[in-house]
């Protein structure tokens, strides 16, 4: 399968998720912060909408109701993309990039 393209709206972020990688982990690797807490699919902090792109879950009973699944809601902390997907996550933000630290200059 390889990688899947993930877009996050409304911020227009985009990144690739590796095969078997959760959407949350892929976002973090790309420097994007999604709301999260438990990372096991129960607290629902990371709940977001999607365009219905295919996902599979790493846990048997993720904290989604039947209606939420029908509406294509996703728990990125335990969801793995099985194809390209767009997430609707208004609280997503870009993580600050670490600034390079100045190297000490040798003393003469």
C-alpha positions as CSV (number, residue, x, y, z in Angstrom):
1,X,0.0,0.0,0.0
2,X,2.8,2.5,0.8
3,X,1.8,6.0,1.9
4,X,-1.6,7.8,1.9
5,X,-2.1,11.5,1.4
6,X,-3.8,13.2,4.4
7,X,-5.3,16.7,4.2
8,X,-6.6,18.7,7.1
9,X,-9.2,21.3,6.7
10,X,-9.9,24.2,7.2
11,X,-6.1,24.9,7.6
12,X,-5.1,23.3,4.3
13,X,-2.4,21.2,5.9
14,X,-1.2,18.1,4.0
15,X,1.2,15.3,4.7
16,X,1.8,11.6,4.0
17,X,0.9,8.8,6.4
18,X,3.1,5.7,6.3
19,X,1.5,2.3,6.1
20,X,0.3,1.2,9.6
21,X,0.9,4.7,11.1
22,X,-2.0,6.3,13.0
23,X,-3.2,9.6,11.6
24,X,-2.3,11.3,14.8
25,X,1.3,10.1,14.7
26,X,1.6,11.0,11.0
27,X,0.3,14.5,11.8
28,X,2.8,14.9,14.6
29,X,5.7,13.7,12.4
30,X,4.6,16.3,9.9
31,X,4.7,19.1,12.5
32,X,1.0,19.3,13.0
33,X,-0.8,19.3,16.3
34,X,-4.2,17.7,16.6
35,X,-6.1,17.7,19.9
36,X,-5.4,14.4,21.7
37,X,-5.2,12.9,25.2
38,X,-5.6,9.1,25.8
39,X,-4.2,7.9,22.4
40,X,-6.2,4.7,22.8
41,X,-9.6,5.6,21.2
42,X,-11.6,6.1,24.4
43,X,-11.5,9.8,25.5
44,X,-12.7,11.2,22.1
45,X,-10.5,14.3,22.4
46,X,-9.1,13.8,18.9
47,X,-12.6,13.2,17.3
48,X,-12.8,14.9,13.9
49,X,-14.8,14.7,10.7
50,X,-13.6,13.3,7.4
51,X,-14.5,13.0,3.8
52,X,-15.1,9.3,4.2
53,X,-11.7,8.2,3.1
54,X,-11.0,4.6,4.1
55,X,-9.5,4.0,7.6
56,X,-9.1,0.9,9.8
57,X,-8.8,1.0,13.5
58,X,-6.1,-0.5,15.7
59,X,-8.5,-1.2,18.5
60,X,-11.6,-3.5,18.2
61,X,-14.0,-1.0,19.8
62,X,-13.0,2.6,19.1
63,X,-15.1,5.2,21.0
64,X,-17.4,6.0,18.0
65,X,-21.2,5.5,17.9
66,X,-22.8,3.9,14.9
67,X,-24.1,7.3,13.8
68,X,-20.6,8.8,14.1
69,X,-19.2,6.1,11.9
70,X,-22.0,6.6,9.4
71,X,-21.1,10.4,9.4
72,X,-17.4,9.5,8.7
73,X,-16.2,10.8,12.0
74,X,-12.7,9.5,12.8
75,X,-10.5,9.0,15.9
76,X,-7.0,9.8,14.5
77,X,-5.2,8.4,17.6
78,X,-6.2,4.8,16.6
79,X,-7.1,5.2,12.9
80,X,-4.8,4.2,10.1
81,X,-5.5,5.5,6.6
82,X,-6.1,2.9,4.0
83,X,-6.3,5.5,1.2
84,X,-6.2,9.2,0.8
85,X,-8.3,11.1,3.3
86,X,-9.3,14.6,4.3
87,X,-9.9,15.3,8.0
88,X,-11.9,18.2,9.3
89,X,-10.1,19.5,12.4
90,X,-10.6,23.2,13.0
91,X,-8.3,23.0,16.1
92,X,-5.3,21.6,14.2
93,X,-2.3,23.9,14.3
94,X,1.3,23.8,13.0
95,X,3.8,23.0,15.7
96,X,6.6,25.6,16.2
97,X,9.8,24.6,14.5
98,X,12.7,24.2,16.8
99,X,15.2,27.0,16.4
100,X,18.8,26.1,15.8
101,X,20.9,26.8,18.9
102,X,24.1,28.8,18.3
103,X,27.2,26.7,18.6
104,X,29.7,28.0,21.2
105,X,32.8,29.5,19.6
106,X,36.2,28.2,20.7
107,X,38.1,30.5,23.0
108,X,41.4,31.7,21.5
